Amino acid sequence: MEPKIIAEVGCNHKGDMNIAKELILTAAKYCKADVVKFQKRCNPELLSAEQYSSPHPNPNNSYGETYGAHREFLELDLEQHKQLKAWCEEFGVVYSTSVWDVTSAKDITSLNPELIKIPSACNLNFEMLTYLCENYTGEIHLSFGMTTQAEEEEIVQLFEKHNRADSLILYSCTSGYPVPFEDICLYEITRLREKFEKRVKNIGFSGHHLGIAADIAALTLGADIFERHFTLDRTWKGTDHAASLEPDGMRKLARNLRNIKKSLTYKKSEILEIEKVQRSKLKRV
């Protein structure tokens, strides 16, 4: 299959719908991404009262006096997600969202997107996974960051139990912002393919590293779907921007992955058509 490139906006829109629209337009038209992905959280469901009322651990990145206020500032409601989906359709790119809790899963399921993402932090929320298996018919993409191999097996078995493994895409992922090269662990793609490729729909790669070299290597190891954080400016306030690609980086990633995919073939004949003219001119026999 052709590589699928997902530009993960997450909350890099900074709570501003105008920025969100520009991110969609740029990802679709300039970067040539296939999917633009946001996120949805019900913060009172996710956070304890203490977490909600505590200050942000990094005040320089906070958009509110407490962590709860910060998260609410960045949260877009369901009507706004409907608008995001409409913009994606207008600009010719697929809309998607990561869901962090059952309430958010129910909200986004009502929009019936082509795919819904389960972030690494929430992949053991079996109530949410079960809800999606039973109520959502599209692809379910799930990252395996900070997840043990026993937990991986438990997750896949849940999808198999609900006869939904044929809709499941698993991502090799290291959870860090940004991730140093020695912790990307690209051979995890090989391990996931060996263990799960015949049990699920596909294997992808979700990267939080710098640059785009590792993504090319991931393609050669068999990953088909590539998810990278996307921003208009890596210096913007917020925790994810520094581990994100700017438009030029995302554009080059999409271009390079598609071009390299074309090159991952054997010769169709011992002497290719492009070689025959050169052979007649240059070959010494």
Buried (B, 14 or more C-beta within 10 A) or exposed (E): EEBBBBBBBBBBBBBEEEBBBBBBBBBBEEBBBBBBBBBBBBBBEBBEEEEBEEEBEEEEBBBBEBBBBBBBEBBBEBEBBEBBBEBBEEBEBBBBBBBBBBBBBBBBBEBEBEBBBBBBBBBBBEEBBBBBBEEBEBBBBBBBBBBEEEEBEBBBEBBBEBEBBEBBBBBBBBBBEBBEEEEBEBEBBBBBBEBBEEBBBBBBBBBBBBBBEBBBBBBEBBBBBBBBBBBBEBEBEBBBBBBBBBBEBBBBBBBBBBEBBEEEEEEEEEEEEEBEEEEEEEEEE
